Amino acid sequence: MHKIELVVFDMAGTVVNEDNVVYKTLQKAINKTGFGLSLDFVLEYGAGKEKHQAIKDILAQVDADSKLDSEPIFEDFKRMLDIAYDTLKVTSFEGVVPLLEHLRSKKIKIALNTGYSKPIATRLLQKMNWVKGQQYDTLVTADDVILGRPHPDMIFEAMEALNVFDAENVLKAGDSIIDIEEGKNAHCGITVGVTTGAHTWQQLESAKPTYVVDSLFELTPYLKP
């Protein structure tokens, strides 16, 4: 059992099941410029990051000397994502709602953080009918900090908002290596990789989290307030 005051969940691929639509759209936007990148490649180098930075990092992996301007790709990505979201069905992963209820019953605070912009994150939550004060206590997005993942700033922002002062009492959970790195850089007491999203068990394990799980609900027995 671990004493935990705050759990910080990544959104898409961790608690939000949006069928990887953001990364599929990112893949399409980049490939429109003449590339043929696979979704696995986009996930490997872009998962968990602020999306303009993800585009830059993916392009750098393809060609470190590329002079291709990332800004038009990012703008195209945002337009395409708006269209994709119009008909998108968004749900939470199995086991997430019972876990949130368990955390609530133990008076453990819940934060969501994401490499998405505030408008994208808010739109996802609206589609799920999630409300601040019910399913979560605070939302921190890439728009709220200067330095995105793997820097720990979003976690520190959540801690400050919820009056949690010791990172040893924080659990960070996410579906990508960069989520685990973010948690470690914040010196969280527990870091968790979940296999529902971007990275495989082996990829997550390579970042040496406290746990790797197939469902977040597996964490329930380990948490105490």
C-alpha positions as CSV (number, residue, x, y, z in Angstrom):
1,M,0.0,0.0,0.0
2,H,1.2,3.5,-0.8
3,K,0.1,6.7,0.9
4,I,-1.2,8.9,-2.0
5,E,-2.8,12.3,-1.8
6,L,-3.0,13.0,-5.6
7,V,-3.2,10.9,-8.7
8,V,-2.3,12.7,-12.0
9,F,-3.7,10.9,-15.0
10,D,-2.7,11.5,-18.6
11,M,-5.8,11.8,-20.7
12,A,-5.9,10.2,-24.2
13,G,-4.8,6.6,-24.2
14,T,-4.8,6.5,-20.4
15,V,-8.3,7.5,-19.1
16,V,-9.8,8.7,-22.4
17,N,-10.4,6.2,-25.2
18,E,-10.6,8.3,-28.4
19,D,-9.3,5.6,-30.7
20,N,-6.0,7.4,-31.2
21,V,-7.7,10.0,-33.4
22,V,-5.3,12.8,-32.5
23,Y,-2.2,10.8,-33.5
24,K,-4.0,9.4,-36.6
25,T,-4.7,13.0,-37.6
26,L,-1.2,14.0,-36.8
27,Q,0.0,11.2,-39.0
28,K,-2.2,12.3,-41.9
29,A,-1.1,15.9,-41.5
30,I,2.6,15.0,-41.7
31,N,2.1,12.5,-44.5
32,K,0.3,15.1,-46.6
33,T,3.7,16.8,-47.1
34,G,5.0,13.7,-48.8
35,F,6.0,11.3,-46.1
36,G,4.7,7.8,-45.5
37,L,5.0,7.5,-41.8
38,S,3.3,4.7,-39.9
39,L,1.1,5.3,-36.9
40,D,3.5,3.3,-34.7
41,F,6.3,5.7,-35.8
42,V,4.2,8.8,-34.9
43,L,3.3,7.3,-31.5
44,E,6.9,6.3,-30.8
45,Y,8.3,9.8,-31.2
46,G,5.2,12.0,-30.6
47,A,3.1,10.4,-27.9
48,G,2.5,12.5,-24.8
49,K,4.0,15.7,-26.2
50,E,2.6,19.1,-26.9
51,K,1.4,18.5,-30.5
52,H,3.5,21.2,-32.3
53,Q,6.5,19.9,-30.5
54,A,5.5,16.3,-31.5
55,I,5.5,17.3,-35.1
56,K,9.0,18.9,-34.8
57,D,10.4,15.8,-33.0
58,I,8.9,13.4,-35.6
59,L,10.3,15.4,-38.5
60,A,13.7,15.5,-36.8
61,Q,13.6,11.7,-36.6
62,V,12.9,11.4,-40.3
63,D,15.5,13.9,-41.3
64,A,17.6,15.8,-38.8
65,D,18.6,18.3,-41.4
66,S,15.1,18.9,-42.7
67,K,14.1,22.5,-43.4
68,L,10.4,21.7,-43.6
69,D,8.4,24.3,-41.8
70,S,6.3,22.6,-39.0
71,E,3.9,25.5,-38.5
72,P,1.7,24.8,-41.6
73,I,1.6,21.2,-40.7
74,F,0.4,22.1,-37.2
75,E,-2.2,24.4,-38.5
76,D,-3.5,21.8,-40.9
77,F,-3.5,19.2,-38.1
78,K,-5.8,21.5,-36.0
79,R,-8.2,22.0,-38.9
80,M,-8.3,18.2,-39.6
81,L,-8.8,17.4,-35.9
82,D,-11.8,19.8,-35.7
83,I,-13.5,17.8,-38.5
84,A,-12.6,14.5,-37.0
85,Y,-14.0,15.5,-33.6
86,D,-17.4,16.4,-35.1
87,T,-18.5,12.7,-35.3
88,L,-16.0,11.2,-32.8
89,K,-17.4,9.0,-30.0
90,V,-15.3,9.4,-26.9
91,T,-15.5,7.1,-23.8
92,S,-13.4,6.2,-20.8
93,F,-11.5,2.9,-20.7
94,E,-13.0,0.0,-18.9
95,G,-12.2,0.2,-15.2
96,V,-11.5,3.9,-15.2
97,V,-14.8,5.1,-13.7
98,P,-14.7,2.5,-10.8
99,L,-11.1,3.6,-10.1
100,L,-12.2,7.3,-9.9
101,E,-15.0,6.3,-7.6
102,H,-12.5,4.4,-5.4
103,L,-10.2,7.4,-5.3
104,R,-13.1,9.7,-4.4
105,S,-14.1,7.3,-1.5
106,K,-10.5,7.6,-0.2
107,K,-10.5,11.4,-0.5
108,I,-7.6,11.1,-3.0
109,K,-7.4,14.1,-5.3
110,I,-7.6,13.6,-9.1
111,A,-5.8,15.7,-11.8
112,L,-5.8,15.3,-15.5
113,N,-2.8,16.5,-17.5
114,T,-2.2,16.4,-21.2
115,G,0.0,17.4,-24.1
116,Y,-3.1,18.6,-25.8
117,S,-4.2,22.3,-25.9
118,K,-6.8,23.5,-23.6
119,P,-9.5,23.7,-26.3
120,I,-8.9,20.1,-27.4
121,A,-8.8,18.7,-23.9
122,T,-11.9,20.6,-22.9
123,R,-13.7,19.3,-26.0
124,L,-12.8,15.7,-25.1
125,L,-14.1,16.1,-21.6
126,Q,-17.3,17.6,-22.8
127,K,-17.9,14.6,-25.1
128,M,-17.5,12.3,-22.1
129,N,-19.7,14.4,-19.9
130,W,-16.9,14.7,-17.4
131,V,-17.3,17.7,-15.0
132,K,-14.7,19.4,-12.8
133,G,-15.5,18.6,-9.2
134,Q,-17.0,15.2,-10.1
135,Q,-14.7,13.0,-12.2
136,Y,-11.6,15.2,-11.6
137,D,-10.4,18.1,-9.5
138,T,-8.2,20.0,-12.0
139,L,-7.1,20.0,-15.6
140,V,-3.6,21.0,-16.7
141,T,-2.8,21.2,-20.4
142,A,0.2,22.1,-22.5
143,D,-1.2,25.7,-22.7
144,D,-0.7,26.1,-18.9
145,V,3.1,25.7,-18.8
146,I,6.2,26.9,-20.6
147,L,7.9,23.5,-20.6
148,G,6.0,20.4,-21.6
149,R,6.8,16.8,-20.9
150,P,9.2,15.3,-19.9
151,H,9.6,18.4,-17.8
152,P,7.6,18.1,-14.5
153,D,5.9,21.5,-14.8
154,M,2.4,20.2,-15.4
155,I,2.5,17.9,-12.4
156,F,3.8,20.8,-10.2
157,E,1.0,23.0,-11.6
158,A,-1.6,20.3,-10.5
159,M,0.0,20.0,-7.1
160,E,-0.1,23.7,-6.5
161,A,-3.8,24.0,-7.6
162,L,-4.8,21.2,-5.2
163,N,-2.5,22.1,-2.3
164,V,-0.4,19.0,-2.4
165,F,3.1,19.7,-1.2
166,D,5.1,16.5,-1.3
167,A,5.6,14.7,-4.7
168,E,6.3,11.5,-2.8
169,N,2.5,11.4,-2.2
170,V,1.7,11.8,-5.9
171,L,1.1,9.0,-8.4
172,K,1.5,9.8,-12.1
173,A,-0.1,7.4,-14.6
174,G,0.2,7.4,-18.4
175,D,0.3,5.3,-21.6
176,S,3.7,6.6,-22.9
177,I,7.3,6.6,-21.9
178,I,7.3,10.4,-21.6
179,D,4.5,10.2,-19.0
180,I,6.8,8.0,-16.8
181,E,9.7,10.3,-17.4
182,E,7.6,13.3,-16.4
183,G,6.6,11.5,-13.2
184,K,10.2,10.6,-12.4
185,N,11.3,14.2,-13.1
186,A,8.7,15.4,-10.6
187,H,10.0,12.9,-8.1
188,C,6.5,11.3,-7.8
189,G,6.3,8.5,-5.3
190,I,4.7,6.2,-7.8
191,T,4.9,6.1,-11.6
192,V,2.6,3.9,-13.7
193,G,2.6,2.9,-17.3
194,V,-0.7,1.5,-18.7
195,T,-0.9,-0.5,-22.0
196,T,-4.2,1.0,-23.2
197,G,-2.6,3.6,-25.4
198,A,0.6,4.6,-27.2
199,H,3.3,2.3,-26.0
200,T,3.6,-1.5,-25.4
201,W,4.4,-3.2,-22.1
202,Q,8.1,-3.6,-23.1
203,Q,8.4,0.1,-24.1
204,L,6.8,1.2,-20.9
205,E,8.9,-1.2,-18.8
206,S,12.1,0.3,-20.4
207,A,11.3,3.6,-18.5
208,K,11.4,1.7,-15.2
209,P,8.1,2.8,-13.7
210,T,6.9,1.5,-10.3
211,Y,4.2,-0.5,-12.1
212,V,3.1,-1.5,-15.6
213,V,-0.6,-2.5,-15.8
214,D,-3.1,-3.5,-18.5
215,S,-5.9,-1.6,-16.7
216,L,-5.8,1.3,-14.3
217,F,-8.2,-0.5,-12.1
218,E,-5.4,-2.9,-11.1
219,L,-4.0,0.0,-9.0
220,T,-6.9,-0.1,-6.6
221,P,-5.4,-2.4,-4.0
222,Y,-2.2,-0.4,-3.8
223,L,-3.7,3.0,-2.8
224,K,-4.4,4.4,0.6
225,P,-5.0,8.0,1.6
